[in-house]
Structure formats: C-alpha cells, structure tokens
Amino acid sequence: MASQRKVLEEQLKSDLEKRLQQQENQLASQRKVLEEQLQSDLEKKLKQQEDQMASQREALKEQLRNEQLKHQQEQEAHKEQLKQQQEHQERQERQLKLQMEWQQEQQKIQKFQQDQQQIQMKILQNAAESSKADVDRMQEHVRKLEEKERESFEKTLSEVRKQGGEQITRLEKDLAQMTQDLQDEKEKLEEFYDPENFEPQAASLFDNFIQYVDKVPEPPKREKPSIAILGRRGVGKSSTANAIVGRTIAKTGVKDTTLVVNQVYGQADDHACEIWDVPGETDTRSYANLETLLKMKSMHIIFIVYIDDVQQCFNLVRLVSGCKVPFIIIRNKCDSIDADDAKEAEMTVDELRATTRQEEQEQLNIYMTDKLPGHDELKIIYASAKMQMGYEEVRASLHDKTGVVFQGPSVASGKDKQCVVS
C-alpha cells in the first residue's frame, strides 16, 4: 500500500509538473502574443503620432509663411502709405510755395498797377495843363518816329540787298516770276477746273514758294519786342490787336480794311513793344513780296488768326515756320459756336467748344506731320475779341514766348493795357 501510494504520489506529482509546465508554456505563448500585439499597437500609435506631428509641422510652416507674407504685404502697404503721405506733403509744400510766390507776384503787379495809375494820372494832369503847341509837338514827334521807322526799314532792306548782291536780285526776280506763275497757273486751273488736279498742282506751287522763303536772308530783329498778326481777310486781325492792347488801335470792319503792313502800336516811347497789322490774304494779294517777307522775318512773334475752318491756317503755319519766327495760332470768333450748336450736338457750349478745339488741333498736327517733320505739337487758342474770351491764354502764351506782358484796365475803360517786358 505504501509503495502504491508512493507511486501514485510520484505519478500525481509528475502530472502536476506536466500541467504546470503546459500552463507555463501557454502563459509564455500568450505573453509573447500579447507582447507582439502590444508592440504592434505601440508602433501604430507612434506612426500615427509621427504622421500627426508631421502634418502639424507642415501646417505650422504654411501658417508661418502666410504670416511672413502678410507681414511683408503690411510693410509694403505701410511703405506705400508713407510714400503717398510724403508725396502729399511735398505737393502741399509746393502748392503753398506757389501760392506764396503767386501772392508775391500779385503784390508786385498791384504795386506796378498803382505806380502805372499814378504815372497815368500825372500824364493826364500834365496833358490837361499842356497847350495846343505841346499837342502839335507830340504829333510831330510821332510823325518823325514813323518817318524814322520807315527810313530804318528801308535802310535795312537796302543793306540786305547790298549784302546779298546778286543773290537778292535773283531772289526778287524769282519771286516776281513765281508770283506771276502762281497767278497764271491759278487762272488756268480755274478756267479748266479739274477737281483731281487742282489741289495737287496748287500744293506743288506753294511748296516751291516755301522753298523760296527759306532762301530769303535773315534781317536783324526789331529793337522792341514785335508782334505781327496774319490771317485771311475778315478773321478779325484788327480786333485781335485791339483786344490785346485793350482799346481801339486798329480799324475794324466787314471789308478788308488793312491794305499795307501797318504798325498799329508801339510808336510812342513808353510803349515797350510793337504790334503790326499785316494785309489779309485775298485772291489778288498775298504775302509774296520781299518787303513783306523781310518784315515778317524781323518780328519776334507772329499771331496766325483764322475762323470756322482750321484748314484756313495750314499754309500760313508753313509760311511762318519757313520764316523761322515763333507763332501763336488763334481761332477767333469762337463765340459763333453757340447754344443752338450745342443743343444740336447734345452738349454744353463749353463742351462743344472744347471738343471742336481738340478735333481741330488733331487735324492740324496730322496735316503738319509730313509738312513740318519733327515739329512740336501745335496748340490752338480759342478766343473771341468781341467777347474778350481766351485772351488771358493768348497773353500768357505771348509772355512765355517773348516776355511781353499786357496788364491793366479793361477795354471798357478806354485806356491801354500796360505793355511791359519782364
């Protein structure tokens, strides 16, 4: 019994050991599976966390770039704002400076006007106290000045002829022949009028005349700043001279009142400049004579006046350019563009005048592109001597080109605008 129990105990012990071993093996296997599963879960979680961190890192980088770009844009906007503020401040400073200069100039002008009024009052007082003999002496003085002027020009013309010698004689003969050819050709063209040939032949004849003008010698400029007024008859050359001075100095009318090159202002010693009224261009009379051309070339500036159609001044612009004299182009009688015309064009009067002015300037510059290569852009001043419109712009342009300033009482006062040279 004892041996059996011992065998049973050993067998039981062996079974227990086997079971324990099996259980340990199972536990070890389960522990290994759990460890592998845990390792796999940990690796997945780590991978997810790494992916999340990488995504967050890219998002942060993008946010940083956006912040930097936004900051850069804000800096540029701030710089632009500062630049605009600085430019605005500089403009204000310039405007303030110009305003101060303008005020100073106005004060100078006012003082000058006061001085001129005092001088005029003294002159009037002296004139009122003077006798008829004084008036006669003044008239005699003016007559002598006119004779002296005529003698001076004839002397200049004689010197030009003398210096030019055969060249001047040949030019005068050429001009006389050219004038006759122009008249003959014109009569022939009018007699056998051919619309296709008339304009080209007339243009060719005028081109030849312009070449002649280029050859005319340059006479000395006149002693005083001088203004010549050119244009076809009826455009208001005389009224333009009157509007510039501020009173009637040249005869006006419907007929062609200017028959010779006539000095209408500047004879008196206290006149700082001269104004010359030139005969209007007609079918029977033109500027094609040497004396007129020399007088035109001796001027400091020329006014080219036209009305209605800008083509009226095409040849005059070429002629004056050939004389190498600065010029101002004036469309006179622009008040003829009235409310009825504006109503038809569905514009205001000012808008229609501005539009017409722009169109005529473009037409003039297009035509002169081939005729005057390299010329500056030509401007047209719209004016009305009757209504005193546009003549402030004319006087400003005259001052810019010559330094001559007209200032003083209006036309209604019956006194001259004071002509001075700045």
Protein Blocks (a to p, Z undefined) as FASTA:
>chain_A
ZZmmmmmmmmmmmmmmmmmmmmmmmmmmmmmmmmmmmmmmmmmmmmmmmmmmmmmmmmmm
mmmmmmmmmmmmmmmmmmmmmmmmmmmmmmmmmmmmmmmmmmmmmmmmmmmmmmmmmmmm
mmmmmmmmpcfklmmmmmmmmmmmmmmmmmmmmmmmmmmmmmnmmmmmmmmmmmmmmmmm
mmmmmmmmmmmgcfklmmmmmmmmmmmmmmmmmmpccddddfbdcdddeddehilmmmmm
mmmnopafbdcdfbdfbfbdcdfbhjamklcbdcdddddddfkbcfkbfklmmmmmmpmb
dcdddehilmlmmmmmmmmmmnopacddddehklmpcfklmmmnopafklmmmmmmmmmm
mmmmmmmmmmmghiacdddddddfklogoklmmmmmmmmmnopacedddfknopacdddd
ZZ
